[in-house]
Amino acid sequence: MNLTVTASIVHEIYQDPDGNYGVRFSPATLQNDPEVVTLLAELSQVYNAKPTKGYASFVTIDDPIYAEARERGESIPEPEFPKLLTGWLQDTTPFVELSQQVARLLQQQLTQYAVAEAGFLLLADYEENGDRFLLVGFLPVRDGVMVQPDLSVHKAAQLDVAKVQLAARINLTEFQAKADDLYYISFLKGRTGRKAGEFFLDFLGCAERVNAKASTQQLVNTVQAMVTTSDVGADQAQQIRQEVYDYCGEQWQQGGQVDLSSLDQRLAEQGSPSIKGFANERGVELPDSFPADKSSLRQLMKFQGQGGGVSIAFEQKLIGSRVQYDPATDTITIVGTPPNLRDQLRRFYGLND
């Protein structure tokens, strides 16, 4: 992984026996030694691999999302985090001071929202694939043991990077180049619950702008309709699905955007019809660019579903060969069951030797 760390730091957010939040500050940035670089590389890898992310940008007091509040005459506070970030980017605030101010802000937000969380706040300024990022992560801890140099064993708190749920990554390159872009902040949409997710967005002073899942689902639906109604054979239809899946997967892996013009160009090189042209003809609204959602992309290649005690999944290319579906009777016929399933069925019917 091509990751170059400029600065990183960790502060502890803890709860006392009375449930009050406190902060234990680190006085200096972490050394860029192999252990720290490995930690940040692992965290970046875990972050990139999370299938569900939201995309946001910072809010301002005149943001459209506050229109109703302004009409009611409500006082709208200016978000603190964007101001802190701007001060650091303009070299008026050192990185350590920025991180400590952010930790205090997180402490206030935890108290205000009464979110029962404790852990370590990590800020990392780094470059990856040519872009500069600021990663803000609230990392959970787990109990572990450490073997000391004298071979004694002591209990120690360890960062549980694999289970991070509250994290956001700000693309500083895009933010500084065009602050009106809607996609320069990505954040994890995990199993933390709505309250925790809203708390973290409020802490960052941003709002979700793009629904990657809905946009990707619309693309999938459009591609499926195009290959079904256009004059393309089964092989070309499968090729189109595969090309769209590969392209969107590449963009998702790199943290980039699905660009319809670029996708159409790749399809045109194979003699395939234009997705954008088909969408325009059918009156389907597809964004020119949007972040990909990995879970929605799978529908291009597989059929899957579960309910009533039945779970089925198979590749779309098997329709018409090994898999037959009769809409009239809502019946699926599968020719050639998977070996492990076949063995279980034969044992159930007493057919195994």
C-alpha positions in Angstrom: 0.0 0.0 0.0 1.4 3.4 -1.1 0.8 5.3 2.1 3.1 8.2 3.3 2.5 9.5 6.8 3.2 13.1 7.5 1.8 13.3 11.1 -0.3 11.3 13.4 -1.4 11.4 17.1 -3.6 9.6 19.6 -5.5 11.0 22.5 -7.5 9.0 25.0 -11.2 9.7 25.7 -12.2 8.0 29.0 -15.2 7.8 31.4 -14.8 8.1 35.1 -16.8 6.0 37.5 -19.5 8.6 37.5 -19.9 8.5 33.8 -18.2 11.8 33.1 -15.9 12.1 30.1 -12.2 13.1 30.4 -9.4 13.5 27.9 -5.8 12.4 28.3 -3.7 14.3 25.8 -0.6 13.2 24.0 1.9 16.0 24.1 3.5 15.2 20.7 2.9 13.4 17.5 3.7 9.8 17.0 7.1 8.8 15.6 6.9 7.5 12.0 8.5 4.3 13.0 7.5 0.9 11.4 4.9 0.1 14.2 3.0 3.4 13.6 3.2 3.1 9.8 1.9 -0.5 10.1 -1.0 0.6 12.4 -2.0 3.4 10.0 -1.7 1.1 7.0 -3.9 -1.5 8.7 -6.5 1.2 9.7 -6.5 2.5 6.1 -7.0 -1.0 4.7 -9.8 -1.7 7.2 -11.4 1.6 6.3 -11.2 1.1 2.5 -12.6 -2.4 2.9 -15.7 -1.4 4.8 -18.5 -1.9 2.2 -20.9 0.8 3.4 -19.8 4.4 3.5 -21.6 7.7 3.5 -20.3 10.8 1.6 -20.6 14.3 3.1 -19.3 17.9 3.1 -19.0 20.5 5.8 -22.0 22.6 6.6 -22.2 26.4 7.0 -24.8 28.6 8.8 -26.3 29.5 5.4 -26.5 25.8 4.3 -29.8 24.8 2.6 -30.3 22.1 5.2 -30.9 24.9 7.7 -33.5 26.7 5.6 -36.5 25.7 7.8 -34.6 26.6 10.9 -33.7 30.0 9.5 -37.4 30.6 8.6 -38.3 29.8 12.2 -35.8 32.3 13.4 -33.7 29.8 15.2 -30.1 30.5 16.1 -27.7 28.3 14.0 -24.3 27.8 15.6 -21.3 27.7 13.2 -19.6 24.2 13.3 -16.3 24.2 15.1 -14.4 21.4 13.4 -14.2 23.0 9.9 -12.8 26.2 11.5 -10.2 24.2 13.4 -9.3 22.3 10.1 -9.0 25.6 8.2 -6.8 27.1 10.8 -4.4 24.1 10.6 -4.4 24.1 6.8 -3.5 27.8 6.8 -0.6 27.0 9.1 -2.0 29.1 11.9 -2.5 26.1 14.2 0.1 23.3 14.7 -1.0 19.7 14.2 -0.7 18.8 17.9 -2.8 21.8 19.0 -5.4 21.0 16.3 -5.7 17.4 17.6 -6.1 18.5 21.2 -8.8 21.0 20.2 -10.6 18.2 18.2 -10.3 15.9 21.3 -12.0 18.5 23.5 -14.7 18.9 20.9 -15.3 15.2 20.8 -15.5 15.1 24.6 -18.2 17.8 24.5 -20.1 16.0 21.8 -20.0 12.7 23.7 -21.3 14.5 26.8 -24.1 16.3 24.9 -25.3 13.2 23.1 -24.8 10.8 26.1 -23.2 8.2 23.8 -21.7 5.5 25.9 -18.3 5.4 24.2 -14.7 5.4 25.3 -11.6 4.9 23.3 -8.8 6.6 21.5 -9.1 9.5 19.1 -6.6 9.1 16.2 -5.8 11.8 13.7 -3.5 11.0 10.8 -2.3 13.3 8.0 -1.1 11.1 5.1 -0.9 10.7 1.4 -2.3 7.7 -0.5 -2.5 7.2 -4.3 -1.5 10.9 -4.9 -4.2 12.5 -2.6 -3.7 14.0 0.8 -6.1 12.8 3.6 -6.9 13.6 7.2 -8.2 10.5 8.9 -10.3 11.0 12.0 -11.0 7.8 13.9 -12.5 7.0 17.3 -11.0 3.6 17.9 -12.4 1.1 20.3 -10.2 -0.8 22.8 -10.0 -4.4 23.9 -8.3 -6.0 26.9 -5.1 -7.8 26.1 -1.8 -8.8 27.5 1.7 -7.6 26.7 5.0 -9.5 27.3 7.5 -7.0 28.7 11.3 -7.0 28.0 11.8 -8.8 31.3 9.3 -11.5 30.1 6.7 -10.5 32.6 3.1 -10.4 31.4 0.9 -7.4 32.1 -2.7 -6.5 31.1 -2.8 -3.7 28.5 -5.5 -1.9 26.5 -5.1 -2.6 22.8 -6.5 -0.7 19.8 -9.2 -2.8 18.1 -8.7 -1.5 14.6 -10.7 -4.2 12.9 -13.8 -3.2 14.8 -13.7 0.6 14.1 -17.1 2.0 13.5 -16.7 5.7 14.0 -14.3 7.1 11.4 -14.2 9.6 8.6 -11.6 10.5 6.0 -11.4 14.0 4.6 -9.8 14.3 1.1 -7.7 17.5 1.8 -6.6 17.6 -1.9 -10.3 17.9 -3.0 -11.3 20.1 -0.1 -8.7 22.7 -0.8 -9.2 22.5 -4.6 -13.0 22.8 -4.6 -14.7 23.2 -1.3 -18.1 23.0 -2.9 -17.6 19.4 -3.9 -20.1 17.1 -2.2 -17.8 14.1 -1.9 -14.6 15.2 -0.1 -15.6 13.5 3.2 -16.4 9.9 3.5 -17.5 8.2 6.7 -18.3 4.7 7.9 -21.9 3.7 8.0 -21.6 0.7 10.2 -23.6 -0.9 13.0 -23.2 2.0 15.4 -26.9 3.0 15.2 -28.4 6.2 14.0 -27.8 8.1 17.2 -24.1 7.4 17.2 -23.8 8.1 13.5 -25.5 11.5 13.8 -23.3 12.3 16.8 -20.2 11.7 14.7 -21.4 13.8 11.8 -22.3 16.6 14.2 -18.9 16.3 15.8 -17.3 16.8 12.3 -19.7 19.6 11.4 -20.7 17.9 8.2 -23.9 16.5 6.6 -24.4 13.5 4.3 -25.0 14.7 0.7 -24.8 11.7 -1.6 -26.6 8.4 -1.2 -24.1 6.0 -2.7 -26.3 3.0 -2.3 -29.3 4.6 -4.1 -27.1 5.9 -6.9 -25.4 2.6 -7.4 -28.7 0.8 -7.3 -30.1 3.1 -10.0 -27.0 2.3 -12.2 -27.5 -1.4 -11.6 -31.2 -1.2 -12.6 -30.4 0.8 -15.7 -27.7 -1.6 -16.8 -30.0 -4.6 -16.3 -32.8 -2.9 -18.3 -30.4 -1.9 -21.0 -29.0 -5.4 -21.6 -32.5 -6.9 -21.5 -34.2 -4.5 -24.0 -31.2 -3.6 -26.2 -30.2 -5.7 -29.2 -27.3 -7.5 -27.5 -26.8 -11.3 -27.1 -26.4 -13.2 -23.9 -22.6 -13.2 -24.1 -22.4 -9.4 -24.7 -24.9 -8.8 -21.9 -22.7 -10.7 -19.5 -19.7 -8.8 -20.8 -21.4 -5.5 -20.2 -22.3 -6.5 -16.6 -18.8 -7.6 -16.0 -17.2 -4.4 -17.3 -19.5 -2.2 -15.2 -18.9 -4.4 -12.2 -15.1 -4.2 -12.7 -15.0 -0.5 -13.3 -17.2 0.4 -10.3 -15.2 -2.0 -8.2 -12.0 -0.4 -9.1 -13.4 3.1 -8.3 -14.7 1.8 -4.9 -11.3 0.2 -4.1 -9.5 3.5 -4.8 -12.1 5.7 -3.1 -12.9 7.4 -6.4 -16.1 8.3 -8.2 -18.0 6.3 -10.8 -17.9 8.6 -13.8 -20.5 7.7 -16.4 -18.6 9.3 -19.3 -15.5 7.2 -18.4 -17.6 4.1 -18.0 -19.4 4.7 -21.4 -16.0 5.1 -23.0 -14.8 1.7 -21.7 -18.0 0.1 -23.0 -17.7 1.8 -26.4 -14.3 0.3 -26.9 -16.1 -3.1 -26.7 -18.8 -2.1 -29.1 -21.4 -1.8 -26.3 -24.3 0.7 -26.1 -24.1 3.8 -23.9 -25.5 3.7 -20.4 -25.9 7.4 -20.3 -27.7 7.5 -23.7 -30.0 4.7 -22.7 -30.8 6.5 -19.4 -31.6 9.7 -21.2 -33.9 7.9 -23.7 -35.8 6.3 -20.9 -36.0 9.5 -18.7 -33.9 7.9 -16.0 -32.0 10.3 -13.8 -28.4 9.1 -13.2 -25.8 11.4 -11.6 -22.8 12.1 -13.9 -20.6 10.9 -11.0 -21.1 9.3 -7.7 -19.4 7.0 -5.2 -20.0 3.3 -5.6 -21.7 1.1 -3.1 -20.1 -2.4 -3.1 -23.1 -4.3 -1.7 -25.4 -2.9 -4.5 -22.8 -3.8 -7.2 -23.1 -7.5 -6.4 -26.6 -7.5 -8.0 -24.9 -7.1 -11.4 -23.3 -10.5 -11.1 -25.5 -12.5 -8.7 -29.1 -13.2 -7.7 -29.5 -13.8 -4.1 -32.3 -13.7 -1.5 -33.6 -15.4 1.6 -36.9 -15.8 3.4 -39.2 -18.4 4.8 -36.3 -20.6 5.8 -34.8 -20.6 2.2 -31.5 -18.9 1.2 -30.5 -18.9 -2.5 -27.6 -17.3 -4.4 -26.3 -18.0 -7.9 -24.4 -16.1 -10.6 -26.6 -14.4 -13.2 -24.8 -16.1 -16.1 -26.3 -19.5 -15.0 -29.8 -18.3 -15.8 -31.0 -20.3 -18.9 -28.4 -23.0 -18.4 -28.1 -24.6 -15.0 -30.8 -22.4 -13.5 -34.3 -22.1 -14.9 -37.0 -19.8 -13.5 -40.7 -20.1 -14.3 -42.5 -16.8 -13.5 -45.9 -18.3 -13.9 -45.4 -20.8 -11.1 -42.6 -18.9 -9.2 -40.4 -22.0 -9.4 -36.6 -22.3 -9.7 -35.0 -25.4 -11.1 -31.3 -26.0 -10.5 -29.4 -28.6 -12.4 -26.3 -29.8 -10.6 -26.3 -28.9 -6.9 -23.0 -27.8 -5.2 -21.1 -30.9 -3.9 -21.4 -30.1 -0.2 -25.2 -29.6 -0.6 -25.5 -32.7 -2.6 -23.7 -34.8 0.0 -26.0 -33.4 2.7 -29.1 -34.2 0.7 -27.9 -37.7 -0.1 -27.2 -38.5 3.5 -30.6 -37.1 4.5 -32.3 -39.5 2.0 -30.0 -42.4 3.0 -28.4 -42.5 -0.5 -24.7 -42.4 0.5 -22.8 -45.6 0.4 
